[in-house]
Amino acid sequence: MKDISDYSLCQLINEGSEKAYTEVYNRYWASIYLVAKNRTRDNEIAEEIVQTIFFNLWRRRTSVQILDSFQPYLAKAVKYEIINYYARSKHRENYLDWLSKYRNHLILRLRKNLTLNF
């Protein structure tokens, strides 16, 4: 499969070929990982982003259209997945802050109620 064009690999992936998918993964994993790592400056985040991209590629395998190369498709995927990752992180951070404040509020109310009942 090493000599097959990206266009042909895409057609095979559209048909559900795991071998074609593995070939794309092997061809592009390192390059998109480096892009993700350079932009996030974090190995674990970069790995998570790349894994998400390849998971989504397989999940959308029947609708992915590549005319020439996977490189532009994957470059855009890295860009948007990094944006999504940080948006989710910010949302999670805001939720945890709210939860922490709410938890403290509940503890104070419970203590107040307990002291009133005794």
Sequence and secondary structure as in RCSB ss.txt:
>XXXX:A:sequence
MKDISDYSLCQLINEGSEKAYTEVYNRYWASIYLVAKNRTRDNEIAEEIVQTIFFNLWRRRTSVQILDSFQPYLA
KAVKYEIINYYARSKHRENYLDWLSKYRNHLILRLRKNLTLNF
>XXXX:A:secstr
 TTS HHHHHHHHHTT HHHHHHHHHHHHHHHHHHHHHHH  HHHHHHHHHHHHHHHHHTTTT   SS HHHHHH
HHHHHHHHHHHHHHHHHHHHHHHHHHHHHHHHHHHHHHHHHH 
